[in-house]
Amino acid sequence: MQVFSLLAGEAGGRGKRLKASEGLLYTSCHGVQSHMAVDVVEKIAHLRARLGTLVLHLRDKTLAAGLAFLDFDDQAAQQIVSSHTQIESEIAAFQEECCVAIARYQPVARDLHDIMLLYRISYDFNRMAGLSLSVARKTLKVVREAGEPLDRETMTAQIEQVGAMLDDCCKLVTNPQQALTHKIKQANAEVTSIKRQMKEATDRAIAAHPEDTGVMFYLFAVSRHYDRIADLTSSVCEEIMALKD
């Protein structure tokens, strides 16, 4: 009987130690999870701030490409072409940071959704940068063929409107507001309207001077590029509003 009592006592002691160890392990794991949850929230906030910086760089490139086109400044256009790899590298670095955040913090549910959404938005930024690059390249071609803008005032209004949309997009990243999204959508509609005006002007110019068809094509293509940038900006803003506050 004494032996059985000793064995029972030892087993009971082991059971208590095991429960204590389990409790300590749970407390430790829960603390790590809580710490990681705080870290991933801070990381998402950092990614959003970095996204805002990318928008500003993209705005500068978009406006510079437009000014180079309006002034037929081949040197400025060439500089934009040469520096394109810089913004591509910035976007690639942002995408890599998103992937590292997913691997390190292993987010789930809404946190994972937000990081993936930020990653997808960066692809739209890459497309916008590509359109600005195309504007610069078309500027070089137009300069070589000695073309003239169809309507400098109208094209200036379109380019400036797109720049203002990107400014509002940057504000939306740090301070999401439905009213700002509505403003961007209205601006997008105005940019599309200007593109239609440019199409009509192009058709009239080609009818009057068929020999300038090639140059007129480049001029209208630039308007189409800025319309596409405006569409992408509007789409990005809707995605930003889907991010967790």
C-alpha positions in Angstrom: 0.0 0.0 0.0 2.8 2.3 0.8 4.4 1.7 -2.6 1.1 2.5 -4.4 0.7 5.7 -2.3 4.2 6.8 -3.3 3.5 6.1 -7.0 0.2 7.9 -6.9 1.9 10.9 -5.2 4.6 11.0 -7.8 2.1 10.8 -10.6 0.1 13.6 -9.1 3.2 15.7 -8.8 4.0 15.1 -12.4 0.5 16.0 -13.4 0.7 19.3 -11.5 4.1 20.1 -13.1 2.8 19.2 -16.5 -0.2 21.5 -16.1 2.1 24.3 -14.8 4.3 23.8 -17.9 1.3 23.9 -20.2 0.1 27.1 -18.6 3.5 28.7 -18.9 3.7 27.6 -22.5 0.3 29.0 -23.3 1.1 32.3 -21.6 4.4 32.5 -23.5 2.8 31.7 -26.9 -0.1 34.1 -26.3 2.4 36.9 -25.4 4.4 36.2 -28.7 1.2 36.2 -30.7 0.1 39.5 -29.1 3.5 41.0 -29.8 3.4 39.9 -33.4 -0.1 41.2 -33.9 1.1 44.7 -32.7 4.1 44.4 -35.0 2.1 43.6 -38.1 -0.3 46.5 -37.5 2.8 48.8 -37.3 4.2 47.2 -40.4 1.0 47.9 -42.4 1.0 51.5 -41.2 4.7 51.7 -42.4 3.7 50.2 -45.8 0.9 52.7 -46.2 3.3 55.6 -45.5 5.7 54.2 -48.0 2.9 53.8 -50.5 2.2 57.6 -50.1 5.8 58.4 -50.9 5.6 56.3 -54.1 2.5 58.2 -55.1 4.4 61.5 -54.8 7.3 60.2 -56.9 4.8 59.0 -59.5 3.1 62.3 -59.6 6.4 64.1 -60.2 7.3 61.8 -63.0 3.8 62.1 -64.6 3.9 65.9 -64.5 7.5 66.0 -65.8 6.6 63.8 -68.7 3.6 66.0 -69.6 5.6 69.2 -69.4 8.4 67.7 -71.5 5.7 66.8 -74.1 4.1 70.3 -74.1 7.4 72.0 -74.4 8.8 69.5 -76.9 11.8 69.3 -74.6 13.8 66.3 -75.8 16.4 66.6 -73.1 13.8 66.5 -70.3 12.1 63.6 -72.1 15.4 61.7 -72.4 16.1 62.3 -68.6 12.7 60.7 -67.8 13.5 57.7 -70.0 16.9 57.3 -68.3 15.6 57.6 -64.8 12.7 55.1 -65.3 14.6 52.3 -63.7 14.8 54.3 -60.4 11.0 54.3 -59.8 10.8 50.7 -61.0 13.4 49.8 -58.4 11.4 51.6 -55.7 8.2 49.8 -56.6 10.1 46.4 -56.7 11.6 47.2 -53.2 8.1 47.9 -51.9 6.7 44.7 -53.3 9.7 42.8 -51.7 8.9 44.4 -48.3 5.3 43.2 -48.6 6.4 39.7 -49.2 8.9 39.7 -46.3 6.2 41.0 -44.0 3.9 38.1 -44.9 6.7 35.6 -44.4 7.9 37.1 -41.1 4.6 37.9 -39.4 2.4 35.3 -41.0 -0.7 37.6 -40.9 -4.2 36.2 -41.3 -7.7 37.5 -42.1 -7.8 41.3 -42.5 -4.1 41.9 -41.9 -3.2 39.5 -44.8 -5.9 41.1 -47.0 -4.4 44.6 -46.4 -0.8 43.6 -47.2 -1.9 41.8 -50.3 -4.0 44.8 -51.4 -1.0 47.1 -50.9 1.1 44.7 -53.0 -1.6 44.8 -55.8 -1.8 48.6 -55.7 2.0 48.8 -56.4 1.4 46.9 -59.7 -1.0 49.7 -60.8 1.7 52.2 -59.9 4.1 50.3 -62.1 1.7 50.5 -65.0 1.3 54.3 -64.4 5.1 54.7 -64.4 5.2 52.8 -67.7 2.6 55.1 -69.2 4.7 58.2 -68.2 7.7 56.5 -69.8 5.7 56.0 -73.0 4.7 59.7 -73.0 8.4 60.7 -72.8 9.3 58.3 -75.7 6.5 59.8 -77.8 7.8 63.2 -77.0 11.2 62.3 -78.6 9.4 61.0 -81.7 7.2 64.1 -82.0 10.2 66.4 -81.6 12.0 64.5 -84.4 9.1 65.0 -86.7 8.6 68.7 -85.7 4.9 68.3 -84.7 2.9 70.8 -82.7 0.3 70.2 -79.9 -3.2 70.1 -81.1 -4.5 72.2 -78.3 -1.9 73.2 -75.7 -4.4 74.7 -73.3 -6.7 71.6 -73.3 -3.8 69.2 -73.0 -2.3 71.2 -70.1 -5.6 71.0 -68.3 -5.7 67.3 -68.7 -2.1 66.8 -67.5 -2.7 69.1 -64.5 -5.9 67.3 -63.6 -4.1 64.0 -63.5 -1.4 65.5 -61.3 -4.1 66.8 -58.9 -5.7 63.3 -58.8 -2.4 61.8 -57.7 -2.1 64.5 -55.0 -5.5 63.6 -53.7 -4.6 59.9 -53.9 -1.6 60.6 -51.6 -3.9 62.3 -49.1 -6.2 59.4 -49.3 -3.5 56.9 -48.3 -2.9 58.7 -44.9 -6.5 59.9 -44.4 -9.2 57.9 -46.1 -12.2 60.0 -46.9 -15.2 59.0 -49.0 -15.6 62.6 -50.1 -12.0 62.6 -51.5 -12.8 59.4 -53.4 -15.8 61.1 -54.9 -13.7 64.1 -55.9 -11.2 61.8 -57.7 -13.9 60.0 -59.6 -15.3 63.4 -60.8 -11.8 64.4 -61.9 -11.4 61.1 -63.8 -14.7 61.8 -65.7 -13.3 65.3 -66.6 -10.0 63.7 -67.9 -12.0 61.3 -70.0 -14.1 64.2 -71.4 -10.9 66.0 -72.4 -9.6 62.8 -74.2 -12.8 62.8 -76.3 -12.2 66.4 -77.2 -8.7 65.6 -78.3 -10.0 62.7 -80.4 -12.3 65.0 -82.2 -9.5 67.6 -82.7 -7.2 64.8 -84.0 -9.8 63.6 -86.5 -10.3 67.2 -87.8 -6.5 67.8 -88.1 -5.9 64.5 -89.9 -8.7 65.3 -92.4 -7.2 68.7 -93.0 -3.6 67.5 -93.2 -3.4 63.8 -94.0 0.4 64.0 -94.3 0.7 64.7 -90.6 -1.3 61.6 -89.6 1.7 60.0 -87.8 2.4 63.0 -85.7 -1.3 63.5 -84.8 -1.4 59.9 -83.7 1.4 60.5 -81.2 -0.3 63.6 -79.9 -3.6 61.8 -79.3 -1.8 58.8 -77.9 -0.4 61.0 -75.1 -3.9 62.1 -74.2 -5.0 58.5 -74.1 -2.1 57.7 -71.8 -3.1 60.4 -69.3 -6.7 59.2 -69.4 -5.5 55.7 -68.6 -3.4 57.0 -65.7 -6.5 58.7 -64.4 -8.5 55.5 -64.6 -5.8 53.6 -62.7 -5.6 56.4 -60.0 -9.4 56.1 -59.5 -9.2 52.4 -59.2 -6.3 52.6 -56.7 -8.3 55.0 -54.6 -11.2 52.6 -54.3 -8.7 49.9 -53.2 -7.2 52.2 -50.6 -10.7 52.8 -49.1 -11.0 49.0 -48.7 -7.9 49.0 -46.4 -8.5 48.6 -42.7 -8.5 51.9 -40.8 
